Amino acid sequence: MRFPYRNFRLGGRKWRVKYVTVQTGLKYNPSAADCHGWCDDPTATIWLIKGDSVEYTLITFWHEVAHAMLYSMGYRDHDEAEVDRLGQMLYQLHTTGAGVIELER
């Protein structure tokens, strides 16, 4: 799968997206076998595990972006249910927000 996001800027930081196997993920996160991705604030990296469908990978990506947004705003303790809802809404925006708006000057 060719993933559309490699790097992005958020909260004044450059975030990287890494797309790795579970075996590689385990080198960086001992719980990688039990998750589909994670957000590492100290390195500004979102890790995604290979093998899921494109749709599920995008859902996971937006969930992790929600974590990155909260970290960028100074929040360290995240409620997973709230992050999941925010991630779902970001995914919905991503999938339904296609198109260009012409702004008048």
N, C-alpha and C positions, 0 to 999 in steps of 0.2 A: 504494500500500500504506500502510496506517495502522500505523506501528510502535509497539509497546506500551511502549517505553522512551524517555523523553526526558531525564530526569535521574535520578541515583541518588547515594547517599552511599556512600563507600568510603574507609576509612583516614582518616576525619576530614575528607575533602574532598568537595565537591559536583562530580560529574562530569556533563558534558553529552554528549548524543548528537546528532550532526549527520548528516543523511541528504541527500546531495548528488549532483549529476551529476559525471561524470568531469571535465568542463570546469571546474566550480567547485572540485573537489578539487585539480586541477592548480595552482590559485592558492596553495594551502596546502602541497602536497606534490608535488614534481616527479615522484615515482614513482607517483602516483595511477593512472595509466593501466595500471600493471602489478599492481595489487592491488585487493582488494575492500573494504578498510577499513584503518584504522590507528589507533593509540592515541597521542595526543600528551600526554605527561606534564606538560610545563610549563603547558599551558592546561587540563589535566584534561578533555580532549575526546576522545571516540571518534567517528571519522569513518567513515561507511558510504556506499559508492557505490551509487547507484540502478541498477536494471536487473536485479538477480539475483532468483531466486525467493525467496519468503518463507522457505522452509526454509534456503536457502543464506545469506540475509541474517542469519537468527538464528544459524546456525553461525558466521558471521563475527563477529557481535556478541559471542558468548560467547568466541571466540578473543581478541578485543580486550579483553574484561573480564579475561581471564586475564593479559594484559599489565598492565592497570591494577592488578590485585591484586599482581603482582610489584613494580611501581613503588611501590605503597603500603607494601610491606614493606621497601623500601630496595634492592631488586635492580635494577640498571641494565642488565646484560648478560643478554639472554634467549636461551635456546636455542629456536629456532622449533619444533623437533619436540616438545619438552616443552610449550611453550605450546599447540601444536595439540592434544596429547593432553588437557591440562587443559581447554581450550576445548570439546573434544568431550564430556568428562565433564560439564561445566556445562550444555551443550546437552541432554544426556541427562537430567540432573536436571530441567531446565526442562520438557522434553516429557513426562516420566513421573511427575513429582512432584506432579501436580494432586491436590487434595483437602484436606480440613481434618482436623486431628487435635484431638480434644477432650481437653484435659488435665484431670486431676482435681486438685482443690485439697487 
